[in-house]
Amino acid sequence: MTATRPQDDQENDSMTAPERLMKISRDIAVLSEGVNIIAVSKTFSSESIKPVLSAGHRIFGENRVQEAAEKWPDLKKSYPDTELHLIGALQSNKAAQAVAIFDVIHSLDRIKLARGLAEEMKRQDRRLKILVQVNTGEEDQKSGISPEETVEFVSTCRAELGLNIVGLMCLPPQQDVAGPHFALLQKLSQQCEAPLLSMGMSGDYEEAIKFGATHIRLGTAIFGPRTPMPAH
């Protein structure tokens, strides 16, 4: 992505979150149609989120189940058509709560979690959309299925557990050029017949769109600098 100029940064700082979102939406429309912006609202309070909801945006992402549980039940009462995405790591013992709160999970990364999600969706009678997180850089410290195991893993989750696997997600290594990782995820997506591609954040979303991203995850680009949520 082309680096922003100082005057661009100053302009963004003076804009409201809905204004930033509108500007980004216009920029994306020039690049591609059908790209969904996930407004990543982690660490932002309900009061910070409401103006974006009021402006008509309905796709949001959270990293932590507990934080989402504190903010979103009340917000969803006012905006029931909101689609809430879990984009952070999910512990198996949080599967029940995640199924109850979220509509889409981007971070399926192991068979134990797949079984837990399948059991909870059956128990709660909810059928969430699921994306498999792929560790495209094969980093030891990062979650995700290895690229070599992805096709088989997706097949197993569908055939044996009945999960609705609709796409793939990745987080390229920070030190790497992102393009090759996006290209790999696009190739795996085609092999898995899982068309949704969750890739690209504030610094590299234009590159991700070149490789077919359907969902980009933007936080500070919309909401501005992160500040801790107020203590309850």
SVG drawing of the C-alpha trace seen along z (x, -y; Angstrom):
<svg xmlns="http://www.w3.org/2000/svg" viewBox="-33 -18 44 56">
<polyline fill="none" stroke="black" stroke-width="0.4" points="0.0,0.0 1.3,-3.5 2.5,-5.3 0.2,-8.2 1.5,-11.7 1.7,-13.9 -1.2,-16.0 -3.2,-12.8 -2.5,-11.8 -3.5,-15.2 -6.8,-15.0 -7.5,-11.5 -6.9,-12.7 -9.5,-15.4 -12.1,-13.1 -14.8,-11.2 -14.9,-7.4 -17.9,-7.4 -16.0,-9.9 -12.9,-7.7 -15.0,-4.7 -16.7,-6.5 -13.3,-7.6 -11.9,-4.1 -15.0,-2.7 -14.6,-5.1 -11.0,-4.2 -11.8,-0.5 -14.6,-0.9 -12.0,-2.1 -10.0,1.1 -12.7,3.8 -16.3,4.5 -17.7,6.8 -15.0,6.2 -16.4,6.3 -14.9,4.0 -14.7,5.5 -14.6,2.6 -12.3,4.0 -13.7,2.5 -11.5,4.3 -10.6,2.0 -13.1,-0.6 -16.2,-1.3 -19.8,-1.0 -19.9,-4.8 -17.1,-4.8 -18.9,-2.1 -22.4,-3.6 -21.6,-6.4 -20.4,-3.9 -23.5,-1.8 -25.6,-4.9 -23.9,-5.6 -25.1,-2.3 -22.1,0.0 -23.0,3.5 -19.9,5.7 -17.7,5.6 -14.8,7.6 -13.6,8.4 -10.5,10.3 -11.7,11.4 -14.8,13.3 -15.1,11.7 -14.8,8.2 -17.4,8.8 -19.7,10.3 -19.5,7.0 -20.3,4.7 -22.3,6.4 -25.5,7.9 -26.8,4.4 -25.6,3.0 -27.2,5.9 -30.5,5.2 -30.5,1.8 -28.9,3.0 -30.1,6.6 -28.8,6.9 -25.2,6.5 -22.8,9.3 -20.2,9.8 -16.9,11.6 -14.4,13.2 -11.0,12.5 -8.8,13.4 -7.7,16.7 -10.4,18.8 -9.8,21.1 -11.8,24.3 -13.3,23.5 -14.8,20.3 -16.5,22.1 -20.0,22.0 -19.8,18.3 -18.4,17.6 -21.2,19.5 -23.8,17.6 -22.3,14.1 -20.7,14.2 -22.0,14.8 -18.7,15.6 -15.5,17.1 -12.3,16.5 -9.8,18.4 -10.5,22.1 -7.0,23.6 -7.3,27.1 -9.5,30.2 -10.2,30.0 -11.7,26.6 -13.6,27.7 -15.3,30.5 -16.2,28.1 -17.7,25.6 -19.7,28.3 -21.1,29.6 -22.0,26.1 -23.7,25.1 -25.8,28.3 -26.7,27.7 -27.5,24.0 -29.2,24.6 -26.9,22.0 -25.0,22.5 -22.2,20.0 -20.0,19.3 -16.4,20.5 -13.1,19.5 -10.0,21.6 -6.9,19.7 -3.9,20.7 -0.3,20.2 1.0,19.1 4.4,18.2 4.6,21.5 5.7,19.5 6.1,21.5 4.6,18.8 1.5,18.2 -1.7,20.2 -3.1,21.7 -3.2,24.8 -0.1,25.4 -0.7,24.7 0.1,28.4 -2.7,29.6 -5.3,27.0 -7.3,28.8 -7.5,32.0 -8.4,30.1 -11.3,28.3 -12.5,31.5 -12.5,33.2 -14.4,30.4 -17.1,30.5 -17.5,34.2 -17.1,35.4 -18.3,32.5 -20.7,30.7 -19.1,27.3 -20.0,24.5 -16.4,23.7 -16.8,20.7 -13.3,19.3 -9.8,18.9 -7.9,16.3 -4.2,15.4 -1.9,13.0 1.3,12.7 4.6,12.5 5.3,8.8 8.8,9.0 7.6,10.5 6.2,8.9 2.5,9.7 1.8,10.4 3.1,14.0 1.1,15.0 -2.1,13.5 -1.4,15.4 -1.0,18.6 -4.2,18.1 -6.0,17.4 -4.7,20.6 -5.7,22.7 -9.1,21.0 -9.7,22.2 -8.5,25.8 -10.9,25.9 -13.8,24.3 -14.0,21.9 -14.4,18.5 -14.2,16.0 -10.8,14.6 -10.1,12.7 -6.8,11.0 -5.4,7.4 -5.3,4.9 -4.7,1.1 -1.2,1.3 -1.7,3.8 -5.3,4.0 -4.8,2.7 -2.4,5.6 -4.8,8.1 -7.6,6.8 -5.3,7.5 -5.3,11.2 -9.1,11.4 -9.7,10.5 -13.4,10.5 -13.0,9.3 -10.4,6.8 -9.9,6.1 -9.6,2.4 -9.4,1.0 -7.4,-2.2 -7.9,-3.2 -11.6,-3.7 -11.7,-4.4 -8.3,-6.2 -5.7,-5.4 -6.6,-2.7 -7.4,-3.6 -8.2,-1.1 -11.9,-0.5 -13.0,-2.2 -13.0,0.1 -16.4,1.2"/>
</svg>
